[in-house]
Structures are given as structure tokens and as C-alpha cells.
Amino acid sequence: MGQQECDIFQTNRQRCNCTYEPCSRKGFCCQCIQYHWQMRELPACFFPDDVERTYDRSLNRFLSVHGRK
């Protein structure tokens, strides 16, 4: 599926809390998840805004924010 084929691109883009402005994946959640997962990270939408702004999207940071349950 190409970028122009995402049926809910506009909705995704409006909900995206990523502050990295040159990001080409905003609104394309499948691509964003794939990109970050390759680096053992999670996308911005998994983090509260104050944590997202640190750009620490590591699994350890996710667990420290959301707890190990």
C-alpha cells in the first residue's frame, strides 16, 4: 500500500503527536511503526506529549512511563 492509498491518512495525521517536523511518515501509522520497530523503538503516539518531546522512544522509556504490568 503506497502512501496515497491510506484511507484514514487525514485522521491519523491529526492525531499524530510526533514533534519531529521533517518526518515523512506522519499519518502513515504502518510505516511509522515499522520504522521505529526496526530500531527497537515505539512511535510518538505510544508516549505522552512531554515524553515524546525528548525523542527517547526506547522500549525501556515506554516501560518506565507505563510501568511493567
PQR file of N, CA, C, O and H, with PARSE charges and radii, in Angstrom:
ATOM      1  N   MET A   1       0.849  -1.181   0.000 -0.4000 1.5000
ATOM      2  CA  MET A   1       0.000   0.000   0.000 -0.0000 2.0000
ATOM      3  C   MET A   1       0.889   1.237   0.000  0.5500 1.7000
ATOM      4  O   MET A   1       1.709   1.408   0.902 -0.5500 1.4000
ATOM      5  N   GLY A   2       0.742   2.071  -0.967 -0.4000 1.5000
ATOM      6  CA  GLY A   2       1.512   3.296  -1.046 -0.0000 2.0000
ATOM      7  C   GLY A   2       0.951   4.365  -0.125  0.5500 1.7000
ATOM      8  O   GLY A   2      -0.154   4.232   0.400 -0.5500 1.4000
ATOM      9  H   GLY A   2       0.076   1.932  -1.700  0.4000 1.0000
ATOM     10  N   GLN A   3       1.717   5.418   0.065 -0.4000 1.5000
ATOM     11  CA  GLN A   3       1.290   6.483   0.971 -0.0000 2.0000
ATOM     12  C   GLN A   3      -0.052   7.071   0.562  0.5500 1.7000
ATOM     13  O   GLN A   3      -0.886   7.348   1.423 -0.5500 1.4000
ATOM     14  H   GLN A   3       2.615   5.527  -0.361  0.4000 1.0000
ATOM     15  N   GLN A   4      -0.272   7.264  -0.704 -0.4000 1.5000
ATOM     16  CA  GLN A   4      -1.503   7.879  -1.166 -0.0000 2.0000
ATOM     17  C   GLN A   4      -2.716   6.963  -1.023  0.5500 1.7000
ATOM     18  O   GLN A   4      -3.840   7.403  -1.266 -0.5500 1.4000
ATOM     19  H   GLN A   4       0.406   7.040  -1.403  0.4000 1.0000
ATOM     20  N   GLU A   5      -2.520   5.699  -0.634 -0.4000 1.5000
ATOM     21  CA  GLU A   5      -3.615   4.746  -0.535 -0.0000 2.0000
ATOM     22  C   GLU A   5      -4.163   4.573   0.881  0.5500 1.7000
ATOM     23  O   GLU A   5      -5.077   3.772   1.076 -0.5500 1.4000
ATOM     24  H   GLU A   5      -1.608   5.342  -0.436  0.4000 1.0000
ATOM     25  N   CYS A   6      -3.649   5.280   1.858 -0.4000 1.5000
ATOM     26  CA  CYS A   6      -4.131   5.144   3.229 -0.0000 2.0000
ATOM     27  C   CYS A   6      -5.497   5.822   3.347  0.5500 1.7000
ATOM     28  O   CYS A   6      -5.620   7.032   3.152 -0.5500 1.4000
ATOM     29  H   CYS A   6      -2.907   5.931   1.699  0.4000 1.0000
ATOM     30  N   ASP A   7      -6.513   5.034   3.666 -0.4000 1.5000
ATOM     31  CA  ASP A   7      -7.882   5.544   3.732 -0.0000 2.0000
ATOM     32  C   ASP A   7      -8.109   6.530   4.875  0.5500 1.7000
ATOM     33  O   ASP A   7      -8.986   7.389   4.784 -0.5500 1.4000
ATOM     34  H   ASP A   7      -6.414   4.051   3.825  0.4000 1.0000
ATOM     35  N   ILE A   8      -7.336   6.418   5.937 -0.4000 1.5000
ATOM     36  CA  ILE A   8      -7.561   7.281   7.099 -0.0000 2.0000
ATOM     37  C   ILE A   8      -6.358   8.185   7.381  0.5500 1.7000
ATOM     38  O   ILE A   8      -6.090   8.540   8.529 -0.5500 1.4000
ATOM     39  H   ILE A   8      -6.623   5.721   6.011  0.4000 1.0000
ATOM     40  N   PHE A   9      -5.652   8.545   6.334 -0.4000 1.5000
ATOM     41  CA  PHE A   9      -4.459   9.378   6.477 -0.0000 2.0000
ATOM     42  C   PHE A   9      -4.753  10.675   7.222  0.5500 1.7000
ATOM     43  O   PHE A   9      -4.031  11.012   8.161 -0.5500 1.4000
ATOM     44  H   PHE A   9      -5.869   8.256   5.402  0.4000 1.0000
ATOM     45  N   GLN A  10      -5.782  11.406   6.835 -0.4000 1.5000
ATOM     46  CA  GLN A  10      -6.075  12.704   7.457 -0.0000 2.0000
ATOM     47  C   GLN A  10      -6.371  12.555   8.945  0.5500 1.7000
ATOM     48  O   GLN A  10      -5.907  13.360   9.752 -0.5500 1.4000
ATOM     49  H   GLN A  10      -6.368  11.132   6.073  0.4000 1.0000
ATOM     50  N   THR A  11      -7.131  11.543   9.310 -0.4000 1.5000
ATOM     51  CA  THR A  11      -7.433  11.287  10.723 -0.0000 2.0000
ATOM     52  C   THR A  11      -6.155  10.951  11.476  0.5500 1.7000
ATOM     53  O   THR A  11      -5.902  11.487  12.554 -0.5500 1.4000
ATOM     54  H   THR A  11      -7.508  10.889   8.654  0.4000 1.0000
ATOM     55  N   ASN A  12      -5.354  10.065  10.906 -0.4000 1.5000
ATOM     56  CA  ASN A  12      -4.083   9.692  11.538 -0.0000 2.0000
ATOM     57  C   ASN A  12      -3.187  10.910  11.723  0.5500 1.7000
ATOM     58  O   ASN A  12      -2.595  11.099  12.786 -0.5500 1.4000
ATOM     59  H   ASN A  12      -5.559   9.630  10.029  0.4000 1.0000
ATOM     60  N   ARG A  13      -3.092  11.720  10.703 -0.4000 1.5000
ATOM     61  CA  ARG A  13      -2.205  12.896  10.748 -0.0000 2.0000
ATOM     62  C   ARG A  13      -2.652  13.875  11.831  0.5500 1.7000
ATOM     63  O   ARG A  13      -1.818  14.452  12.527 -0.5500 1.4000
ATOM     64  H   ARG A  13      -3.573  11.567   9.840  0.4000 1.0000
ATOM     65  N   GLN A  14      -3.956  14.064  11.976 -0.4000 1.5000
ATOM     66  CA  GLN A  14      -4.475  14.969  13.001 -0.0000 2.0000
ATOM     67  C   GLN A  14      -4.188  14.450  14.408  0.5500 1.7000
ATOM     68  O   GLN A  14      -3.964  15.240  15.325 -0.5500 1.4000
ATOM     69  H   GLN A  14      -4.634  13.594  11.411  0.4000 1.0000
ATOM     70  N   ARG A  15      -4.193  13.149  14.581 -0.4000 1.5000
ATOM     71  CA  ARG A  15      -3.963  12.543  15.895 -0.0000 2.0000
ATOM     72  C   ARG A  15      -2.485  12.364  16.225  0.5500 1.7000
ATOM     73  O   ARG A  15      -2.134  12.129  17.381 -0.5500 1.4000
ATOM     74  H   ARG A  15      -4.375  12.508  13.836  0.4000 1.0000
ATOM     75  N   CYS A  16      -1.627  12.472  15.233 -0.4000 1.5000
ATOM     76  CA  CYS A  16      -0.196  12.220  15.424 -0.0000 2.0000
ATOM     77  C   CYS A  16       0.423  13.298  16.317  0.5500 1.7000
ATOM     78  O   CYS A  16       0.323  14.491  16.027 -0.5500 1.4000
ATOM     79  H   CYS A  16      -1.912  12.664  14.294  0.4000 1.0000
ATOM     80  N   ASN A  17       1.059  12.863  17.401 -0.4000 1.5000
ATOM     81  CA  ASN A  17       1.682  13.817  18.319 -0.0000 2.0000
ATOM     82  C   ASN A  17       3.194  13.928  18.116  0.5500 1.7000
ATOM     83  O   ASN A  17       3.890  14.482  18.966 -0.5500 1.4000
ATOM     84  H   ASN A  17       1.140  11.894  17.636  0.4000 1.0000
ATOM     85  N   CYS A  18       3.698  13.418  17.020 -0.4000 1.5000
ATOM     86  CA  CYS A  18       5.129  13.476  16.729 -0.0000 2.0000
ATOM     87  C   CYS A  18       5.549  14.925  16.474  0.5500 1.7000
ATOM     88  O   CYS A  18       4.945  15.626  15.662 -0.5500 1.4000
ATOM     89  H   CYS A  18       3.132  12.968  16.329  0.4000 1.0000
ATOM     90  N   THR A  19       6.590  15.356  17.177 -0.4000 1.5000
ATOM     91  CA  THR A  19       7.082  16.726  17.009 -0.0000 2.0000
ATOM     92  C   THR A  19       8.278  16.808  16.068  0.5500 1.7000
ATOM     93  O   THR A  19       8.826  17.891  15.862 -0.5500 1.4000
ATOM     94  H   THR A  19       7.081  14.786  17.836  0.4000 1.0000
ATOM     95  N   TYR A  20       8.690  15.682  15.495 -0.4000 1.5000
ATOM     96  CA  TYR A  20       9.800  15.679  14.548 -0.0000 2.0000
ATOM     97  C   TYR A  20       9.263  16.144  13.200  0.5500 1.7000
ATOM     98  O   TYR A  20       8.647  15.364  12.473 -0.5500 1.4000
ATOM     99  H   TYR A  20       8.245  14.802  15.662  0.4000 1.0000
ATOM    100  N   GLU A  21       9.492  17.404  12.865 -0.4000 1.5000
ATOM    101  CA  GLU A  21       8.847  18.028  11.711 -0.0000 2.0000
ATOM    102  C   GLU A  21       9.244  17.496  10.335  0.5500 1.7000
ATOM    103  O   GLU A  21       8.372  17.437   9.468 -0.5500 1.4000
ATOM    104  H   GLU A  21       9.992  18.038  13.455  0.4000 1.0000
ATOM    105  N   PRO A  22      10.465  17.112  10.074 -0.5600 1.5000
ATOM    106  CA  PRO A  22      10.708  16.611   8.720  0.2800 2.0000
ATOM    107  C   PRO A  22      10.229  15.174   8.500  0.5500 1.7000
ATOM    108  O   PRO A  22      10.533  14.584   7.464 -0.5500 1.4000
ATOM    109  N   CYS A  23       9.494  14.603   9.443 -0.4000 1.5000
ATOM    110  CA  CYS A  23       9.068  13.207   9.332 -0.0000 2.0000
ATOM    111  C   CYS A  23       8.121  13.011   8.145  0.5500 1.7000
ATOM    112  O   CYS A  23       7.116  13.711   8.019 -0.5500 1.4000
ATOM    113  H   CYS A  23       9.247  15.082  10.285  0.4000 1.0000
ATOM    114  N   SER A  24       8.449  12.073   7.296 -0.4000 1.5000
ATOM    115  CA  SER A  24       7.625  11.777   6.112 -0.0000 2.0000
ATOM    116  C   SER A  24       6.570  10.718   6.401  0.5500 1.7000
ATOM    117  O   SER A  24       5.759  10.409   5.528 -0.5500 1.4000
ATOM    118  H   SER A  24       9.265  11.504   7.398  0.4000 1.0000
ATOM    119  N   ARG A  25       6.564  10.159   7.603 -0.4000 1.5000
ATOM    120  CA  ARG A  25       5.639   9.073   7.939 -0.0000 2.0000
ATOM    121  C   ARG A  25       4.418   9.530   8.728  0.5500 1.7000
ATOM    122  O   ARG A  25       3.563   8.706   9.050 -0.5500 1.4000
ATOM    123  H   ARG A  25       7.222  10.410   8.312  0.4000 1.0000
ATOM    124  N   LYS A  26       4.310  10.812   9.048 -0.4000 1.5000
ATOM    125  CA  LYS A  26       3.161  11.302   9.816 -0.0000 2.0000
ATOM    126  C   LYS A  26       1.872  10.964   9.083  0.5500 1.7000
ATOM    127  O   LYS A  26       1.696  11.302   7.912 -0.5500 1.4000
ATOM    128  H   LYS A  26       5.005  11.482   8.786  0.4000 1.0000
ATOM    129  N   GLY A  27       0.986  10.299   9.786 -0.4000 1.5000
ATOM    130  CA  GLY A  27      -0.288   9.894   9.195 -0.0000 2.0000
ATOM    131  C   GLY A  27      -0.251   8.512   8.579  0.5500 1.7000
ATOM    132  O   GLY A  27      -1.300   7.927   8.306 -0.5500 1.4000
ATOM    133  H   GLY A  27       1.129  10.024  10.737  0.4000 1.0000
ATOM    134  N   PHE A  28       0.924   7.988   8.358 -0.4000 1.5000
ATOM    135  CA  PHE A  28       1.089   6.651   7.797 -0.0000 2.0000
ATOM    136  C   PHE A  28       1.575   5.722   8.905  0.5500 1.7000
ATOM    137  O   PHE A  28       2.751   5.363   8.963 -0.5500 1.4000
ATOM    138  H   PHE A  28       1.776   8.463   8.580  0.4000 1.0000
ATOM    139  N   CYS A  29       0.658   5.345   9.772 -0.4000 1.5000
ATOM    140  CA  CYS A  29       0.995   4.613  11.000 -0.0000 2.0000
ATOM    141  C   CYS A  29       1.736   3.308  10.730  0.5500 1.7000
ATOM    142  O   CYS A  29       2.672   2.975  11.456 -0.5500 1.4000
ATOM    143  H   CYS A  29      -0.297   5.636   9.725  0.4000 1.0000
ATOM    144  N   CYS A  30       1.343   2.575   9.718 -0.4000 1.5000
ATOM    145  CA  CYS A  30       2.022   1.303   9.418 -0.0000 2.0000
ATOM    146  C   CYS A  30       3.498   1.535   9.135  0.5500 1.7000
ATOM    147  O   CYS A  30       4.350   0.793   9.622 -0.5500 1.4000
ATOM    148  H   CYS A  30       0.582   2.845   9.129  0.4000 1.0000
ATOM    149  N   GLN A  31       3.799   2.553   8.359 -0.4000 1.5000
ATOM    150  CA  GLN A  31       5.193   2.868   8.045 -0.0000 2.0000
ATOM    151  C   GLN A  31       5.937   3.359   9.277  0.5500 1.7000
ATOM    152  O   GLN A  31       7.103   3.018   9.478 -0.5500 1.4000
ATOM    153  H   GLN A  31       3.106   3.156   7.964  0.4000 1.0000
ATOM    154  N   CYS A  32       5.276   4.148  10.094 -0.4000 1.5000
ATOM    155  CA  CYS A  32       5.895   4.688  11.305 -0.0000 2.0000
ATOM    156  C   CYS A  32       6.247   3.565  12.277  0.5500 1.7000
ATOM    157  O   CYS A  32       7.362   3.520  12.797 -0.5500 1.4000
ATOM    158  H   CYS A  32       4.329   4.425   9.931  0.4000 1.0000
ATOM    159  N   ILE A  33       5.313   2.672  12.519 -0.4000 1.5000
ATOM    160  CA  ILE A  33       5.562   1.551  13.431 -0.0000 2.0000
ATOM    161  C   ILE A  33       6.701   0.690  12.908  0.5500 1.7000
ATOM    162  O   ILE A  33       7.592   0.305  13.666 -0.5500 1.4000
ATOM    163  H   ILE A  33       4.408   2.708  12.097  0.4000 1.0000
ATOM    164  N   GLN A  34       6.675   0.389  11.621 -0.4000 1.5000
ATOM    165  CA  GLN A  34       7.735  -0.428  11.029 -0.0000 2.0000
ATOM    166  C   GLN A  34       9.099   0.249  11.182  0.5500 1.7000
ATOM    167  O   GLN A  34      10.078  -0.398  11.553 -0.5500 1.4000
ATOM    168  H   GLN A  34       5.952   0.702  11.005  0.4000 1.0000
ATOM    169  N   TYR A  35       9.155   1.531  10.899 -0.4000 1.5000
ATOM    170  CA  TYR A  35      10.412   2.285  11.001 -0.0000 2.0000
ATOM    171  C   TYR A  35      10.967   2.236  12.422  0.5500 1.7000
ATOM    172  O   TYR A  35      12.134   1.902  12.625 -0.5500 1.4000
ATOM    173  H   TYR A  35       8.359   2.056  10.597  0.4000 1.0000
ATOM    174  N   HIS A  36      10.141   2.566  13.389 -0.4000 1.5000
ATOM    175  CA  HIS A  36      10.615   2.606  14.775 -0.0000 2.0000
ATOM    176  C   HIS A  36      10.917   1.216  15.315  0.5500 1.7000
ATOM    177  O   HIS A  36      11.880   1.037  16.061 -0.5500 1.4000
ATOM    178  H   HIS A  36       9.193   2.838  13.223  0.4000 1.0000
ATOM    179  N   TRP A  37      10.109   0.233  14.946 -0.4000 1.5000
ATOM    180  CA  TRP A  37      10.338  -1.118  15.468 -0.0000 2.0000
ATOM    181  C   TRP A  37      11.670  -1.680  14.991  0.5500 1.7000
ATOM    182  O   TRP A  37      12.311  -2.436  15.720 -0.5500 1.4000
ATOM    183  H   TRP A  37       9.327   0.378  14.340  0.4000 1.0000
ATOM    184  N   GLN A  38      12.098  -1.330  13.787 -0.4000 1.5000
ATOM    185  CA  GLN A  38      13.404  -1.771  13.284 -0.0000 2.0000
ATOM    186  C   GLN A  38      14.538  -1.273  14.176  0.5500 1.7000
ATOM    187  O   GLN A  38      15.608  -1.880  14.230 -0.5500 1.4000
ATOM    188  H   GLN A  38      11.577  -0.716  13.195  0.4000 1.0000
ATOM    189  N   MET A  39      14.298  -0.170  14.872 -0.4000 1.5000
ATOM    190  CA  MET A  39      15.311   0.386  15.776 -0.0000 2.0000
ATOM    191  C   MET A  39      15.001   0.054  17.241  0.5500 1.7000
ATOM    192  O   MET A  39      15.575   0.641  18.158 -0.5500 1.4000
ATOM    193  H   MET A  39      13.429   0.323  14.829  0.4000 1.0000
ATOM    194  N   ARG A  40      14.081  -0.901  17.441 -0.4000 1.5000
ATOM    195  CA  ARG A  40      13.662  -1.309  18.793 -0.0000 2.0000
ATOM    196  C   ARG A  40      13.097  -0.129  19.580  0.5500 1.7000
ATOM    197  O   ARG A  40      13.372   0.039  20.768 -0.5500 1.4000
ATOM    198  H   ARG A  40      13.614  -1.378  16.697  0.4000 1.0000
ATOM    199  N   GLU A  41      12.306   0.677  18.889 -0.4000 1.5000
ATOM    200  CA  GLU A  41      11.633   1.832  19.475 -0.0000 2.0000
ATOM    201  C   GLU A  41      10.140   1.716  19.218  0.5500 1.7000
ATOM    202  O   GLU A  41       9.676   0.827  18.503 -0.5500 1.4000
ATOM    203  H   GLU A  41      12.082   0.540  17.924  0.4000 1.0000
ATOM    204  N   LEU A  42       9.404   2.636  19.820 -0.4000 1.5000
ATOM    205  CA  LEU A  42       7.978   2.769  19.558 -0.0000 2.0000
ATOM    206  C   LEU A  42       7.719   4.178  19.041  0.5500 1.7000
ATOM    207  O   LEU A  42       8.483   5.095  19.343 -0.5500 1.4000
ATOM    208  H   LEU A  42       9.780   3.358  20.400  0.4000 1.0000
ATOM    209  N   PRO A  43       6.652   4.365  18.266 -0.5600 1.5000
ATOM    210  CA  PRO A  43       6.353   5.690  17.727  0.2800 2.0000
ATOM    211  C   PRO A  43       5.873   6.673  18.804  0.5500 1.7000
ATOM    212  O   PRO A  43       5.549   6.281  19.925 -0.5500 1.4000
ATOM    213  N   ALA A  44       5.838   7.930  18.441 -0.4000 1.5000
ATOM    214  CA  ALA A  44       5.451   9.010  19.354 -0.0000 2.0000
ATOM    215  C   ALA A  44       4.100   8.775  20.014  0.5500 1.7000
ATOM    216  O   ALA A  44       3.918   9.107  21.185 -0.5500 1.4000
ATOM    217  H   ALA A  44       6.102   8.248  17.530  0.4000 1.0000
ATOM    218  N   CYS A  45       3.162   8.210  19.283 -0.4000 1.5000
ATOM    219  CA  CYS A  45       1.798   8.050  19.799 -0.0000 2.0000
ATOM    220  C   CYS A  45       1.710   7.090  20.986  0.5500 1.7000
ATOM    221  O   CYS A  45       0.660   7.000  21.621 -0.5500 1.4000
ATOM    222  H   CYS A  45       3.310   7.940  18.332  0.4000 1.0000
ATOM    223  N   PHE A  46       2.773   6.384  21.292 -0.4000 1.5000
ATOM    224  CA  PHE A  46       2.804   5.490  22.450 -0.0000 2.0000
ATOM    225  C   PHE A  46       3.208   6.236  23.726  0.5500 1.7000
ATOM    226  O   PHE A  46       3.213   5.654  24.811 -0.5500 1.4000
ATOM    227  H   PHE A  46       3.626   6.456  20.776  0.4000 1.0000
ATOM    228  N   PHE A  47       3.544   7.521  23.596 -0.4000 1.5000
ATOM    229  CA  PHE A  47       4.076   8.292  24.716 -0.0000 2.0000
ATOM    230  C   PHE A  47       3.253   9.554  24.958  0.5500 1.7000
ATOM    231  O   PHE A  47       2.680  10.114  24.024 -0.5500 1.4000
ATOM    232  H   PHE A  47       3.540   7.994  22.715  0.4000 1.0000
ATOM    233  N   PRO A  48       3.196  10.001  26.222 -0.5600 1.5000
ATOM    234  CA  PRO A  48       2.583  11.305  26.498  0.2800 2.0000
ATOM    235  C   PRO A  48       3.421  12.407  25.838  0.5500 1.7000
ATOM    236  O   PRO A  48       4.608  12.218  25.569 -0.5500 1.4000
ATOM    237  N   ASP A  49       2.802  13.540  25.585 -0.4000 1.5000
ATOM    238  CA  ASP A  49       3.477  14.620  24.858 -0.0000 2.0000
ATOM    239  C   ASP A  49       4.789  15.056  25.500  0.5500 1.7000
ATOM    240  O   ASP A  49       5.764  15.299  24.790 -0.5500 1.4000
ATOM    241  H   ASP A  49       1.838  13.694  25.803  0.4000 1.0000
ATOM    242  N   ASP A  50       4.835  15.160  26.828 -0.4000 1.5000
ATOM    243  CA  ASP A  50       6.064  15.625  27.471 -0.0000 2.0000
ATOM    244  C   ASP A  50       7.215  14.642  27.286  0.5500 1.7000
ATOM    245  O   ASP A  50       8.370  15.057  27.196 -0.5500 1.4000
ATOM    246  H   ASP A  50       4.042  14.962  27.405  0.4000 1.0000
ATOM    247  N   VAL A  51       6.922  13.370  27.228 -0.4000 1.5000
ATOM    248  CA  VAL A  51       7.955  12.350  26.995 -0.0000 2.0000
ATOM    249  C   VAL A  51       8.316  12.304  25.515  0.5500 1.7000
ATOM    250  O   VAL A  51       9.486  12.149  25.165 -0.5500 1.4000
ATOM    251  H   VAL A  51       5.983  13.033  27.301  0.4000 1.0000
ATOM    252  N   GLU A  52       7.330  12.436  24.657 -0.4000 1.5000
ATOM    253  CA  GLU A  52       7.579  12.402  23.208 -0.0000 2.0000
ATOM    254  C   GLU A  52       8.590  13.464  22.812  0.5500 1.7000
ATOM    255  O   GLU A  52       9.451  13.217  21.967 -0.5500 1.4000
ATOM    256  H   GLU A  52       6.380  12.562  24.942  0.4000 1.0000
ATOM    257  N   ARG A  53       8.498  14.629  23.407 -0.4000 1.5000
ATOM    258  CA  ARG A  53       9.398  15.741  23.047 -0.0000 2.0000
ATOM    259  C   ARG A  53      10.865  15.461  23.365  0.5500 1.7000
ATOM    260  O   ARG A  53      11.748  16.163  22.871 -0.5500 1.4000
ATOM    261  H   ARG A  53       7.799  14.829  24.094  0.4000 1.0000
ATOM    262  N   THR A  54      11.135  14.449  24.179 -0.4000 1.5000
ATOM    263  CA  THR A  54      12.526  14.096  24.483 -0.0000 2.0000
ATOM    264  C   THR A  54      13.138  13.237  23.379  0.5500 1.7000
ATOM    265  O   THR A  54      14.354  13.051  23.335 -0.5500 1.4000
ATOM    266  H   THR A  54      10.418  13.878  24.580  0.4000 1.0000
ATOM    267  N   TYR A  55      12.305  12.720  22.499 -0.4000 1.5000
ATOM    268  CA  TYR A  55      12.707  11.809  21.411 -0.0000 2.0000
ATOM    269  C   TYR A  55      13.283  10.496  21.915  0.5500 1.7000
ATOM    270  O   TYR A  55      13.888   9.755  21.140 -0.5500 1.4000
ATOM    271  H   TYR A  55      11.317  12.871  22.534  0.4000 1.0000
ATOM    272  N   ASP A  56      13.108  10.192  23.195 -0.4000 1.5000
ATOM    273  CA  ASP A  56      13.509   8.880  23.718 -0.0000 2.0000
ATOM    274  C   ASP A  56      12.318   7.951  23.546  0.5500 1.7000
ATOM    275  O   ASP A  56      11.405   7.937  24.371 -0.5500 1.4000
ATOM    276  H   ASP A  56      12.616  10.794  23.824  0.4000 1.0000
ATOM    277  N   ARG A  57      12.334   7.185  22.483 -0.4000 1.5000
ATOM    278  CA  ARG A  57      11.213   6.305  22.152 -0.0000 2.0000
ATOM    279  C   ARG A  57      11.570   4.847  22.413  0.5500 1.7000
ATOM    280  O   ARG A  57      10.980   3.936  21.832 -0.5500 1.4000
ATOM    281  H   ARG A  57      13.076   7.197  21.812  0.4000 1.0000
ATOM    282  N   SER A  58      12.532   4.643  23.285 -0.4000 1.5000
ATOM    283  CA  SER A  58      13.013   3.292  23.573 -0.0000 2.0000
ATOM    284  C   SER A  58      11.964   2.473  24.325  0.5500 1.7000
ATOM    285  O   SER A  58      11.043   3.015  24.936 -0.5500 1.4000
ATOM    286  H   SER A  58      13.011   5.383  23.757  0.4000 1.0000
ATOM    287  N   LEU A  59      12.133   1.155  24.260 -0.4000 1.5000
ATOM    288  CA  LEU A  59      11.238   0.261  24.993 -0.0000 2.0000
ATOM    289  C   LEU A  59      11.382   0.480  26.496  0.5500 1.7000
ATOM    290  O   LEU A  59      10.395   0.427  27.230 -0.5500 1.4000
ATOM    291  H   LEU A  59      12.881   0.715  23.763  0.4000 1.0000
ATOM    292  N   ASN A  60      12.598   0.724  26.951 -0.4000 1.5000
ATOM    293  CA  ASN A  60      12.805   0.995  28.374 -0.0000 2.0000
ATOM    294  C   ASN A  60      12.056   2.244  28.821  0.5500 1.7000
ATOM    295  O   ASN A  60      11.463   2.264  29.899 -0.5500 1.4000
ATOM    296  H   ASN A  60      13.400   0.767  26.355  0.4000 1.0000
ATOM    297  N   ARG A  61      12.084   3.272  28.002 -0.4000 1.5000
ATOM    298  CA  ARG A  61      11.358   4.508  28.345 -0.0000 2.0000
ATOM    299  C   ARG A  61       9.862   4.244  28.383  0.5500 1.7000
ATOM    300  O   ARG A  61       9.168   4.726  29.279 -0.5500 1.4000
ATOM    301  H   ARG A  61      12.566   3.255  27.126  0.4000 1.0000
ATOM    302  N   PHE A  62       9.364   3.491  27.427 -0.4000 1.5000
ATOM    303  CA  PHE A  62       7.945   3.134  27.406 -0.0000 2.0000
ATOM    304  C   PHE A  62       7.559   2.424  28.701  0.5500 1.7000
ATOM    305  O   PHE A  62       6.546   2.751  29.319 -0.5500 1.4000
ATOM    306  H   PHE A  62       9.928   3.099  26.700  0.4000 1.0000
ATOM    307  N   LEU A  63       8.370   1.456  29.103 -0.4000 1.5000
ATOM    308  CA  LEU A  63       8.076   0.708  30.330 -0.0000 2.0000
ATOM    309  C   LEU A  63       8.193   1.585  31.571  0.5500 1.7000
ATOM    310  O   LEU A  63       7.444   1.399  32.530 -0.5500 1.4000
ATOM    311  H   LEU A  63       9.193   1.191  28.601  0.4000 1.0000
ATOM    312  N   SER A  64       9.114   2.530  31.563 -0.4000 1.5000
ATOM    313  CA  SER A  64       9.239   3.416  32.726 -0.0000 2.0000
ATOM    314  C   SER A  64       8.042   4.358  32.840  0.5500 1.7000
ATOM    315  O   SER A  64       7.656   4.745  33.943 -0.5500 1.4000
ATOM    316  H   SER A  64       9.723   2.681  30.784  0.4000 1.0000
ATOM    317  N   VAL A  65       7.461   4.723  31.711 -0.4000 1.5000
ATOM    318  CA  VAL A  65       6.292   5.606  31.712 -0.0000 2.0000
ATOM    319  C   VAL A  65       5.024   4.836  32.059  0.5500 1.7000
ATOM    320  O   VAL A  65       4.207   5.296  32.857 -0.5500 1.4000
ATOM    321  H   VAL A  65       7.775   4.409  30.815  0.4000 1.0000
ATOM    322  N   HIS A  66       4.869   3.675  31.461 -0.4000 1.5000
ATOM    323  CA  HIS A  66       3.617   2.922  31.589 -0.0000 2.0000
ATOM    324  C   HIS A  66       3.689   1.799  32.615  0.5500 1.7000
ATOM    325  O   HIS A  66       2.675   1.170  32.920 -0.5500 1.4000
ATOM    326  H   HIS A  66       5.533   3.302  30.813  0.4000 1.0000
ATOM    327  N   GLY A  67       4.865   1.548  33.141 -0.4000 1.5000
ATOM    328  CA  GLY A  67       5.026   0.520  34.168 -0.0000 2.0000
ATOM    329  C   GLY A  67       5.088  -0.878  33.594  0.5500 1.7000
ATOM    330  O   GLY A  67       4.582  -1.149  32.505 -0.5500 1.4000
ATOM    331  H   GLY A  67       5.688   2.059  32.894  0.4000 1.0000
ATOM    332  N   ARG A  68       5.703  -1.738  34.330 -0.4000 1.5000
ATOM    333  CA  ARG A  68       5.801  -3.157  33.940 -0.0000 2.0000
ATOM    334  C   ARG A  68       4.660  -3.888  34.611  0.5500 1.7000
ATOM    335  O   ARG A  68       4.686  -4.114  35.821 -0.5500 1.4000
ATOM    336  H   ARG A  68       6.114  -1.518  35.215  0.4000 1.0000
ATOM    337  N   LYS A  69       3.670  -4.254  33.843 -0.4000 1.5000
ATOM    338  CA  LYS A  69       2.484  -4.926  34.401 -0.0000 2.0000
ATOM    339  C   LYS A  69       2.362  -6.329  33.878  0.5500 1.7000
ATOM    340  O   LYS A  69       1.426  -7.043  34.239 -0.5500 1.4000
ATOM    341  H   LYS A  69       3.648  -4.071  32.860  0.4000 1.0000
TER
END
